[in-house]
Amino acid sequence: MIYTLIQFFASLTLLVVIHEFGHFITAKIFGVRVEKFYIFFNPGFSLFKFKPKNSDTTYGIGWLPLGGYVKLSGMIDESFDTDQMKEEPKNWEFRTKPAWQRLIIMIAGVVMNFLLAIAIYSGIAFHWGDTYLPMENATDGMEYCWSAHEVGFVDGDKLVSADGKKIKSLSQESVREIVEATTVQVERDGAIVDIAIPDSFMTMLMREGKGFAFYRIPFVVQKIIDGMPAAEAGLQADDRLLTINGQSAYLTQAMKQIASHKNKSMEWSVLRGADTVKLTVTPDIDGKVGVYMKSPYDLYEMEHVEYSLMESFPHGIKTAVEKITGYVSDFKYVFTPEGVQTLGGFGTVASLFPETFDFYAFWTITAFLSLVLAFMNFLPIPALDGGHILFVLIEIITRKKVSQDVLMKAQMIGVTLLLTLMLFVNLNDITRLFK
């Protein structure tokens, strides 16, 4: 848990700093005075603050991790500094700058988050490359959730295409293509089968909340622990479990069966070389048998693609565009009853990070969160960057500034909406925790 929290706060801090730096640097370029640059919010007090000599800016760390902010002179923001707005406008204030400059300052945070995602995806491609399991190499097919079974998928089906487009591997993008398709083709027992996808399929998946499918992994022994039930039963390395008590025993089914047979004997049928061997295995009181299984990397032929430094940047751009396009496409489901229930707050975001530190996972998740932050801030909601952008665009189009009174009221409404949303999504997390 501690490593999960460390990764979560490290990622959040990086995203906030990069986002606010976009506003900070463009404000400086256009001569706008920056009064504060804060990581996290600081109602009442700050954990740390520092103002360099001869600087107009106070740098600080707040105690409330809801984001961060830069306070620009002469701007109506979450500080609700009405006294400053009553004074005569100064040439270093945000409100006195041309609309196009104010627009750039407001867009800069979103742009920086998008550029950060591109940089991270490019770095991942250059350092780690891309490793995946091609669908044709997944010889045992897939295992599907209950909702997928309802529309016609069968465990063991190998995904072939969605509306005629070949499915390369199992990924967020391929699942999205399947959900939005009219017809999906699968290979079943050597034959091609068409499955009609209903319009309600995504709703069904969200209601179930267990994911569409995952690769079917055989239970193949890598190592036996001495003195444990598997060793006593005579199980050997490289044995492949076929059935338990006569029922199919791929990895997921086998784990469930073993956990439910504490101190109860089980009849195992295993493939050893070319022979089928019968064994009696009795899990211990904790439901364990003492076996390390082989991973998919050992069982299936994986595909690995490496990228040079020059190749990594186009790949990073392509990945970032695909991810943000997919996220925007999925956003429409938020407004459904099922979608509302899937919303989560800090607990949900923190749970994305693994319990052990993993650089690949950390950077992959951070890149995606950077895109999410960019999109959410771009929404035309008062108190978000998108709300400020909207009012500046209205000014550019009408050639008339929106009144300070309207801006202040909009800011108050926006902050209220955001606080209400934050309360709701975090209550969702708490509710799921108790369930």
PyMOL commands that set and color helices and strands:
alter all, ss='L'
color gray80, all
select helices_A, chain A and resi 2-29+82-86+94-96+99-128+135-137+146-151+172-180+201-208+229-233+251-259+296-299+309-335+337-342+346-350+359-378+385-398+404-434
alter helices_A, ss='H'
color red, helices_A
select strands_A, chain A and resi 34-41+48-50+58-61+64-72+130-132+142-144+158-162+165-166+183-188+191-196+213-215+219-224+240-244+247-248+266-272+275-281+291-293+303-305
alter strands_A, ss='S'
color yellow, strands_A
deselect
rebuild
show_as cartoon
